[in-house]
């Protein structure tokens, strides 16, 4: 094992390679500008999304899914916003899809893209539903909670695309040793973990600071004091989303609920609602995985 300075130099080399491989998609940049615009409109957001036919199809398909139970078919992005999803959710979902677009995981055969999207969407749904129930000291905007949930494991898809052979080894080792820490396995094989990779890209792309904190906290919310509430919320929701994927019964850590100021009964109620949506989320995840 090298000295800390050598390891740090190796990490920086890996990060530079990732940053060079992943320019920010034009549509994603426009969506980020729209996110920061207090006067953003439904028509403006629709026009941005419709620049990308594939993104348009996914948003319309999402609005027509059983997950949202639209009473009549949706045929346009504007309908998806006004009748089913709302402006903030469409903006967050579209941005999540667009930011993932540059990455191709097909050469990393063990990478399960449907599992990735299931956990992302389940985390996002639960985070969005819990955000309004947080006390002022832990407050998180609902649209940022959803986007943070969608992007929290973003670094996995980055590493699977940039280092398919190495990530194949990581995922194979993780399958054999499920108790092993994923970040440690990644550092053994690649030199960095998915939290560092995601944080580097999120900063380069000028994602909202709360989202940057969420993607790189890696279960260590106290590392980001300014956005501790956001990081704690996403960590809690991601833990539940992983359990749901495997159909496990996993109780939330009482200390985590207390730290967020969340009422145990209210949390349990939202988790049960999410549990009732598992099949729909699985269908959506397969759709997102293509």
N, C-alpha and C positions, 0 to 999 in steps of 0.2 A: 504494500500500500504506500502511495506517495505521500509527500509532505502536504500540509494544508494548502500552501501556495501553489504547488504543482496541481493538486486537485482543482483548485479554483481556476487556474489557467485552462485546464481541460474542460471544465464546465463552461467557461466563457467561449471556448472554441465551438463547443456543441451548440450553445445558444446562438452564436453568430450564424452557424449553418442553418438552424431552424428559421431565423429571421430572414435570411436570404431566400429561403425556399417558399416563404409564405407572404406574398404581398396582399394587402387588404383589398378584397373585391370592391369594385366601384359601387355596386348596389349597397354593400355593407357600409361604405363610407357615407353614402347619402342617408341611409337609415340612422346612422349615428348622429349625423347633423340634425335629422328630424327629431331624434330623441332629445337633443339639447335645445330644441326650439319650443319656447313656451306658447307660440302661436301656431303650432302644427295643426294641420287640418286633415280630415278624412280624405278629401280629394287629393291633397298633396301626398299623403302616405300611399294611397292607392296607385298614384302615378309612378311613384318610385318602385313599388313592388312589381308593377306591370312592365317595367323595363326588362325583367327577367322572366321569360315564359315558364321556366321550371319552377321558380319560386311562386309564381302566380298559381300554378296548378296545385302546388302543395298547400297553399293557404286556402284555396277554394275546397280542396279535398278534405282538409281538416275541418272546415266549417260544416261540411256535409256528413261528417262521420257520426256514428252513433254516440260517440263520446260527448258531443254537444247537443244532440237530439234536436236539430233544427226541424220545425214543423213542415217546412217546404224547401225544395231544392235551392241551393245558392249557386249563382252562375258568375259572379264577379267578386273582385276583392272588396269593392265598396259595399256590396251586400254582406260579405263575410264580416265586415267591420260593424255595419249599422244594425244588422239583424241577429248576429250570433255571437261574435267574439269580443267586440269592443276595440277601440283604437289602441289602448295600451297593450292588450294581449297580442293583437296582430303585429304590432311593432316589435314586441319582445320575441315572439315566435319567428317572425321573418328575419330578425337580426340573428337569432340563434342559428337558423338554417343557413343564412348567408355567410356567417363567420366560419361555419364548418365546411363550406363548399370547396375550399382549395385543397382539402385533404382526401387522399385516396388510400383506403386501408386494405384494398384487395390483395396486396402482396403479403400482408400480415395475416396468414390464414387462420390462426386461432382467435383473431379479434372478432367479437360478436357485435356487429353494428346494431342489430335489433336490441340486444341487451343494453348497449350504450344509450340508445334513444329512450328505451323504457325507463331506465334510471333517471335520465335527464328530465323527461317529461313528468314522471311521478314526483320527483324532487321539486320541480317548478310548480306543479299544481298544489302540493302541500304547502310550500313556502308562500305562495300567493294567498292561500286560504287562511294561513295563520298570521300573516303580516298585519291585518287590521286589528288583531286581537292582542298585539303586543303593547305593553305600557310605553309611555313617552320616552323613558330612558333607553329602551331597546328598539325604538321605532324604525321601521324599514318601509319605504314606499312599495306599494304592491307591484308596480311594473318592474322595479329593480329586483324585488324578491323573485319574480318569475324569471327574469333574464339571468339572475345569479344561479337559480336552480338549473336552468337549461344549460348553462356554461360551466357548472362547477367541476365537471370531470373532463373538460375540454382538452386538457393536456394529454389525455390518453390517446385521443384520435390524432393529435399532433405527432406524438412519438411513433404511433403505429404507422403513420404515413411516411415520416422522415427516416425511421429506422426499423423497417419491417422485419428484418432477420433478428435483430436484437430484441425487439418487442415480442416476436414469436417465442423466443427463449424465455422471456419474462413471463408470458402468459402460460406457457407450458409448465414452468416451474411453479407458478401460482396455483395451477390446477392440482399439482401433486402435493403442494404444501399450502393449503388454503389459509393456514394461520400466519403465514409469512407476510410481512409488511410489503405491499406493492412498491412503495417508493424506494425501499431499500433494495429490492430486486432490480428495479430500473437503474439505480445508481451503480450497482454491480456490473450491469450489462452495457449501459450507455454513458454513464458518468453524471447524469442528472436525473431528476424525477419529473413526473408529469406536472407537479405543482409549479416547479421552477419554469418549465417550458411554457405553461399556460400564462404565468405571470409576465414573462418576457414579451410574449406576443400581445397580451392584453395591454401592456404599457405602450408598445410600439404602435398599436392600433388606436390608442387613446380611448379605450373603453371607460365607462364611468368608474371612478375610483372605488366605489363600493363593490362593483363587479370584479375589478382587479383583485381586491382583497379577498373576495370569496373564492376565486379560482386558485389562488396561491396559498391560502391559509392551511390547507391540508389537515384539518382537524385541530389546528392550533389557533383558535380565535383570539387568544390574548396577544398574539403577535401583531395584531392590527387594532390597537386600542380605539382608533377613530371609528372603525366599522365593526366593532366587536359584536354588536347586535346582529348585523347581517351575517357575519361568519358563523356565529352560533346557530342562527336559524337555518342556514343552508346545511351545516354539518348535521344538525338534528334531523332535518328532512331527508337528506341523502342516506343516512343510516336506516331510516324507515323504508325508503325506496328500494334499497338493496335487499332488505328483508322480504319485502313484498315480491320482488322478482323471484326469489327462491321459495316463496310461499311459507316463510318462517314467521313465527309469532315472536316478535321482539319488542319488549317493553322499552319505552323511552327512559333514559337515565333521569331520575328525579332531580339530580343536581343540575342537569342541562335545562330542564324545564324551569327550575327555580331561578337559574341565572338569567333566563330570558324573561322571567316574570309571567310565564304562561300558566294558566289554570289547567290542572291535570285533566279535569273532566272535559273541558273544551277541546284540548288537544286530542284526547281519545275520540271525541265525536268527529273531528275532522279526519283523523286517521281512518276511522271506520268508513267514512264517506269515500275516501280514496281507495280503500280495500274493495268497495263495491264497484269501482271503475277499472279494476285490474285487467279484465278481458278487453275492454275498449282501448286501454292504453297499450296493451300488447298489439292490437290491430293497428293502432296509429304508429307504433314503433316499427312494425314491419313495413308500413307504408313509407315512413321516413327513411328507412334503410334502403329502400328501392328494391 
